[in-house]
Amino acid sequence: MSVPVAAAAATGRWAEVDLGAVRANVRQLLGRLPDGCRLIAVVKADAYGHGARPVAGAVLEAGAWGLAVSTPEEALSLVDLCGGERLLIMGGLAPSSCEAAVRVGCAVVCSAPWMVEALEAVVPAGRRLPVHLEIDTGLHRLGCAEEEAPRLASRIAGSGRLRLAGTMTHFASSDSDPRFTRLQLERFLETLSRFDVDPGIRHAANSWAILRHPEAALDAVRPGIALYGCAGQLRPALALHALVTQVRDVRSGHSVGYGRTWIAPRPARIATVAIGYEDGIMRSRSNRGHVLVRGVRAPLVGRVSMDSITVDVSDVPDVEPGDPVTLIGGGITAEEVAAWSGTIPYEVLTSLGNRVARVYRETAERTVPTGDRARGQEE
């Protein structure tokens, strides 16, 4: 939910989402694609914590052809913005979820014979549901076997209630293993060559494949993390802030936080900040990394609590309750936070809790080269 900045600040914790950055990232990605290649923007998990509806509107305005989500519930919340062929449910569906997916009225990824039967059983007569067949070429998570794919494609195409609208695969390591990525692409294309039916829209490339494997841009691509500026020469779209609630002096040798994991090596000035692991600041961040206070990097000290963190502001003059603290932004990237937390930027962004209000703003749609900062193997 978007709220004014003043109201967001009153909650003690908020994230600013720059929709101008999202649009700029989409346009930069489109500029890498061959003519006719469509961009399907992955906005699952509430657009990686950025807010699905505002981000979906921004990516569509910037030229995205369609949207991809994980669940029927996510699709239902966006179907008025982009429905039918251009909205794709990509997550694995349990048998009990098939009817809900069909009711949304969008495209569905299918990867097994049982799913074909389950979908056919709930599609109303007179309607044909667009289906994208997923082929497993090496991720071994979802998808049918390569040898099974031609037969399953013909089964879908020949159905009276389903229609083969697309065929896809999912790269396992396009960020880090070019040899295996090329092998997966070869397997995918070889399998498609054995189809007796039109495969529909062919898509394989996720964010890092778009940036590093242009040959994988077939009929469509599926960027996720790149939309939010955590890959390649793209603009980060989210900044995370919270307010100082107390400042106190701690004597040398005294501890701060649960478990007494940080002992002041000298007299210290400690600021308590209104954000904790309930809000997405992982407990593994305890005693690791920095935040920005009055434009100065200050170390996070002590255990991360459910509702607060503590920061050593001994070297930051005049800190007082009500001062804003920046946890992501101002030069602190989600990738850097992920390294401090022992995880990846995907988890950092999607972990932001419901207590973190989202504030949306627009900036000029410029692109700022920042280098290949992040690593990630997902959409």
N, C-alpha and C positions, 0 to 999 in steps of 0.2 A: 504494500500500500504506500503510495506516495503522500508525503506530508510536507508542509512548509518547513524551511530550515529551522525557524525559531521553535516550532512545535517539536521537531525532531530533536533538537538540542535539549529541550525540556525533559526528554526521556533519558538523557544521559549518554546515549549511544546511537549512532546513526551512520548510514553509508550513503555517500553521494555517487550517483551513477550518471556518467556522462554519455548521453545518447548520441551526441555529436561524434564522440570517439567510436561508438559502435557503428554508426553509419560510415565513418571514414574507413574503418577496418573492412567492412563489407565491400566497399568500392575498391579498396586496394586488392582484396582477394579476387574480385571479379576481373580486375585488370590482368591477373595472371592466367586467366582461363582462356581456352580456345573459343572461337566463335561458336555460339549455339550451346555451349556447356552451361547447365543450370546450377544455381547455388541453392542448396537446401540447408537452411540455417538450423542448427541444433539448439533448441531452447528448452531441453528437458531440465529437470531439477530446478524449476523456477528460473530458467535461463542462467544456470550456474550461480544462483544466488543473487542475480542482478534484477530480477522481476520479469516474469515471462511476458505479460501483456505489453508493458512499455517497450521492452526489447523486441518483441515480435513485430510491433508496429514500426519500429525504427528500421529493422533489417528489411522488411518488405518495402518500405519507402525508398531504401537505398538500392534496391534492385534484386533482392533475393527472390527466387522463383517460388520457394515453398519453405515449410517448417517441418522439423522432426522433433518428436517427443518420445517419451518412454512408455507412458501408460494411457489408457482410455480417459482417465480423469484429467490428465494434463491436456489431452487433445480436446476434450469437451470445453475447457476454459478458453480455448483459442479458435474454435471452429467458426465463430462469427467473423474473425479476422482473415482466416485462410482455411477454407474447407475443401472437401472432395479430394481430388487428385493431389492437391498441393500440400496436404497435411498428412504426415506419415507417422504412425505409431510403430516405433522400432523395437521397443522392449519385448522380452519374451513374455508371451501370454500363457497363463494357465488355462485349462479347459473352462473353468468357471468365469474367465474374463472375456471370452470370445464374444458373448452376446453384448456385453457392454461396449466392446470395440466396434461392433457392427452398428450399434445404435448411434454412435457418434457420426457416422456417415463419411468417414475419411478412408485413406489407404492404410493397409496393415501389412507388416512384415510377417512372412510365413516361412517356416523352416522344417516342417515334418508332415508326413501323410496324415497323422492324427489331427493336425491342426486344419488341414484342408477339409477334412470331414466335419470337424467341429464348427468351422465357419459356415460351410454349406448348410448345416443343420439349422442355423439361426438367421441366415440372410433371407429376407422376405422374397416371395415369388415376384418375378418381374423386375428384379434388381440384380445388378452384377457388381460385386464388391471389388474395388481395385486392390490387388495383392502384389507385394514385392517379395520375390523368392530370395532368401538369403542362402548363400553357399559358403560352407566352411572351408577356407583354403589354408588354415593354419592357426587361427586363434583358439579353436576348440572350446568355444563358449556357447554360441548359438549357430544355427545354420545346418543345412543338410550336407551329407557327404558329396564329394564331387561326382562320384559314379552314380549317385542317386538323382542328381539334379536334373538331367535331361528328361527323365521319366516324370519327375514331379512337376516340372515346368509344363509338360504336355498335359498332365492331369489338371493343372490349374487352368490352362488355356482352353481346355475342352469342357470345363464346367459350365453348367447353365446359370450358376449363381456367383461365380468368381471370374475375375479377369486378370491376366498376367500383365500388370502395368509396369513392372520393373524387376530387375535382378541386381543383387548387391553382394558384396563381401565386405569383410571388416579386417583391416590391417592390424597386425599384432605389435609392430615395432617400427612404424614409419619414421619415428623421431631418431632412431638410433641404429637401425640395422638395414641399410639399403639393399644388401644382398637378399635378405629374406623378404623384404617388401617387393622386390622385383620378382622373386619366385612366386609369391602369392598372386601378383598381378598376372603372371604367365599362366598359373593354374586356373585363375578365374576366366581369362580369355579363351584358354583351350577348352574349358568346360562349356563355355557359351558356344563355341564353334560346333559342338555336338548337339545343340538344340535343333529340334525340328519345328519349333515355333518361334515367333518374334519374342525376344527377351524383354521388350519394353525398354524403359530407361535403365541404362547400365551405370551403376555408381559404386565406387570403391574408396575414393580418396577422402580421408579425414583432414584435420588441420595441417599436420606436419607433412602429409603426402602432397597437399596443395603446394606447400612451400618448397619441398625438396624432391618431389617426384612428379614433374609436370606430365609425364607420360601416363600417369594414372587418372588424369582428368578426362573421363570418358564422356558420357552424356550428362552427368551431374556430379557434384561433389557435396560433401557433408561437413563443413567446418563447424566446430564447436568452440573449443578454448580460444581459437584465434579470433573469434568475434569479439572476445572480451579483452584482447590485447595481451595475452600471455603466451605468445608464440611469434617468432620472427620480428620483422620491423613494423610493429603494430602498436597502437596506443592503448595502454591500460584504461579501462572504463570505470573502475570502481576505486573509491577512497573510503577508508573506514576511520571513524572518529569516535571519541568518548570524552567525557568531562572528568576533570579532577574533582574529587569530593572531599579530600582532606589532605593537608600537608603537615608533617610532624618531623621533629628532630629525633634522631636515634643515636644513642651513644655508642662508641666503639665497643665491640664485643657483644652487643645486643643483637637478637635475631629478629627477622621479619617473616611473617607468614606461617602457615601450617607446617609442622614437621621441622621447623627451625633449620631449613635448608640453606638459608643465607644469613651469614653473620657479618655485621658491619665491620669492615677492616679499619675504619676510621670513623669519626663523627660524621653522620650522614643526614641528609634531608630527604625524606621519603614522601612521595605523592601516591595516594590511593586513587585509582581510576575506575570509573563505573562501567566495567565490562569484564566478563569472565568466560569460563568454559561453556556456560549455558548460551552464550552469545557467539560462540565459535572460536574463542581464543583457547587453543588446545592446551591441556594440562602439560603436555610435553614441552610447551614453551617456557615452563618454569625455569628461571635463572638463565634464559637464553635470549639473545637478540636485543633489539632496541625499539623504541618508539620515538616520535618527534614531539617535543614540548617546547613551545615558543621558538620553533624552527631548529632546535638543537636535538641531536640524537642522545637519548638517555637510556641506560640499560634497564631492562625488566629484571627485577630481583625478587626472590622468594617464590613460593608456589602460586600458580594461577588458581584462584578460587572460583566458585560458581558464579559470583556476581562482581568480582573485582580482581584487579591486578595491582601490584605495587612497583613503583619506578623510582630509581635513585636519581633525584634531580639536584644533587649537591652542586653540580657544575652548571646549572641553569638558573640564572638570577630571577628572583621575584615571582616564582611560581606560587599560585594561590588557587583556592577552590573556585571552580567555574571555568578554569582555563581549558581549552580544547586540546586533546591529545590525538595525534594521528598514528594509527597502527598500520594502515596501508595507504600509500600515497606520499607525495612530497619527496619522492626518491626512494621510499621503501616499497619494494615490489611484492606482489603476491608470491613470486618465486623465492624471494629472499625470506619471507615469512615461512614458506613451506620448508625451506632448508633448516630454519631454526626449530621447526615443529617436527621434523623427521617425516615429512610427507610430501605431497605434490600440490601444486597450486589449485588443481581441481577441488581437492578436499578443503583447502583453506577457504575458497569462495563459496562452495556449496554448504559449508558448515555454519555460515552466518545465521543466527537464530531469529525467531519471530520478534524478539524484543528489539532487534536492530531495525529502526525505521529506515525506509528508503526515500531518498530525496533525488529527484531527477532534474538534470540541468542540460543545457546545450552549449557546446563550444564550437568554434569554427572547425570545419571538417578538414583539418590538415593532417598529414601523416608525419610522424617523427621517428626516423630510424633509430632503433635501440639495440639492434643486433639480435642474434638467436639466444635469448636469455633463458628460455624454459625448456624443460624436457617433459614430455607426456605422451602416452600411448593411446589416448582415447580420442573420441570425437572432438 
